[in-house]
Amino acid sequence: MVFRKLPGVSASGMGLRLSQKFMFLLFLSGLVTLCFGALFFLPDSVRLKRIFLSKTEIQPVTVGSGSENDVREHLKRPKDQGMTSAKVEAGIKLKSQSRKPPVSYEATEVRLAGGKAQEDLNLSRSKTESASEKVTSSNHGANSDTFSYKKFRRCLFKPPLGRDSGRPADPQTNERREKVKELFKNKAVELGEKLLPAFNTPTGIPRGVINLGSGTSWSWGWASAGSSILAEFGTLHLEFVHLTELSSNPVYTEKVMNIRKLLNKIEKPHGLYPNFLSPVSGNWVQHHVSIGGLGDSFYEYLIKSYLMSDKTDDDAKKMYYTALEAIEANLVQKSPGGLTYMAEWRGGILDHKMGHLACFSGGMIGIGADDGAAEKRQHYLDLAAEITHTCHESYTRSATKLGPEAFRFDSGAEATATRLSDRYYILRPEVIESYMYMWRLTHDPKYREWGWEAVEALEQHCRVESGFSGIRDVYTTSVSHDNMQQSFFLSETLKYLYLLFSDDDLLSLEDWVFNTEAHPLPIIRNSCLQDDATQEKTVSE
């Protein structure tokens, strides 16, 4: 390496040798690198970076790291920078160590709502509740202002779904677009077709298990005498009717209507529907009736079939209210302490037990209270509220404030699990489901308070490093986790909690019906579809 001498400076230059100069420069460059590197690697260094970097060059920060104000400033960029929702989500990294529940993150609003959203989605910022105001001052409200969908939407140049839902004006392009669409709606039909062989029985009642490859079907080995289960064959109506709407193939609706016809024909003990039915003879196998496991969603689908039909399916309506009258007459009980519950019925003998699964019935009875005389409507709303209150008691009477798998009302016990085998909680959604429906029907703030109690209990007792786990005993705070996160925790439990703390127009019950796994299906308004068809015909002419 050659060093050029400067005029008037000796080769020794300031008395330093060449090797010493090199070491001095190396040390100096290392010191400068260390100082500038500290700006980027020391915690919470965003304020220092502003000294050297412009606002648009600041790197993303972590929500909950103590730099929330910097995040807000970063998000308030001018409209002409063309921020999109994808950039917003990419710019805010959700901290994995955060103890806040997933439902409180604002980005979830965009994915779930698909459009309309709240100004503030943090569960702790609910407008109507005093408990929520307390949470606002705690760490739970730390990231409440990081993203506002309404403000973001004002920055868009185009509607979120485009003009006319993105339909192109060019006929050929639109034809190709519909072809891509067809590739999907085909997968749904393909699955529906593969399920049809299960209905190939003497009665048309499907068996519980099917091999999708061979089409061979059979009943569950544990089901009595090869019987089919009420909650299984009775919980197909919403999906199969919707599949007919998608495919224009009536076979799917015909299959579930055949089930309904057979159930209307056969005799029902005391008007009740037992849980086991032979797909060969069409007779009840056992006279065990439960609004919980094995029977629950059959009743749910009767009222929801009526609602999804835009209240035109009078047969489903009649079956539902007739069944509900039989349930009230035979199963609904009042404890000495004044708690309303639904017992199980075993051939005329009552088992004073209510399962967690049966706690969905508060919401079911609530959404079914909308029809009929005002007096009858109030009666059903009161019954729904009483059952939901009882299910809340099963939570509040445990040490963890989470409810057991089943609770009893005998031998002096009320809304508590008296058997060790019933003490577990596996993240079930049914109680919270009823909270959500009762909130939307009454707007009584206690339902949001109860939902928040559940959120705090889930955080304290069920949250683990990789997600959420069920617990083996709700009556001890020294919890033992089962290390399983059931899929319904995401699809139902958290979704219902999220909707509980959202405005009513997010997946409005006027437009959507939730199936038993909380997937929204649209209410079929044939009059509206006919009007649209008439208008399209007029335009084309």
PyMOL commands that set and color helices and strands:
alter all, ss='L'
color gray80, all
select helices_A, chain A and resi 18-41+46-52+55-57+68-75+79-81+85-91+102-104+106-113+123-125+130-136+139-141+149-154+163-166+171-199+224-226+230-233+237-247+251-265+269-271+296-308+314-330+356-370+374-396+420-422+430-442+446-462+487-500+526-540
alter helices_A, ss='H'
color red, helices_A
select strands_A, chain A and resi 209-210+217-218+228-229+276-277+284-286+288-289+332-334+340-342+344-346+349-351+353-355+406-408+463-464+467-468+512-514+520-522
alter strands_A, ss='S'
color yellow, strands_A
deselect
rebuild
show_as cartoon
